[in-house]
Amino acid sequence: MDEINEAIETLKSHGCTEAALEKMILYAVRTDTSGNKQHVTVEITASGKGDDQRYHAVVSRQTGERASGNSGKTVRLALINVHWQNLD
């Protein structure tokens, strides 16, 4: 993560960009409220170091449904804030 923060700060401080974000993509399987398995893509976007609302998560299904929630100070908070029931 330190290399990512360094890259973001370098891009911003050298005038290469006005903003830069990091995106992590995870693939997972979840069980919906009806007991059905769902393959989902979890995208976690991180803004620069020091932002109180640094992380934002969006989860999508192959069928097009998407869910997100409020951003959080940690990855854990961003994932907890996702409105997972919107995928059911």
NORDACOR-V840607 format. One record per backbone hydrogen bond with DSSP energy under -1.0 kcal/mol. NH is the residue of the N-H (numbers start at 1). CO is the residue of the C=O. If there is no record, write none. Layout:
BEGIN
nh=NH co=CO
nh=NH co=CO
END
This chain:
BEGIN
nh=5 co=1
nh=6 co=2
nh=7 co=3
nh=8 co=4
nh=9 co=5
nh=10 co=6
nh=11 co=7
nh=12 co=8
nh=13 co=9
nh=14 co=10
nh=15 co=12
nh=16 co=11
nh=17 co=11
nh=22 co=46
nh=24 co=44
nh=26 co=42
nh=28 co=40
nh=30 co=38
nh=32 co=36
nh=35 co=32
nh=38 co=30
nh=40 co=28
nh=41 co=60
nh=42 co=26
nh=43 co=58
nh=44 co=24
nh=45 co=56
nh=46 co=22
nh=47 co=54
nh=51 co=48
nh=54 co=51
nh=55 co=72
nh=56 co=45
nh=58 co=43
nh=59 co=67
nh=60 co=41
nh=61 co=65
nh=64 co=61
nh=67 co=59
nh=72 co=55
nh=78 co=74
nh=79 co=75
nh=80 co=76
nh=81 co=77
nh=83 co=68
nh=84 co=82
nh=86 co=83
nh=87 co=84
nh=88 co=85
END
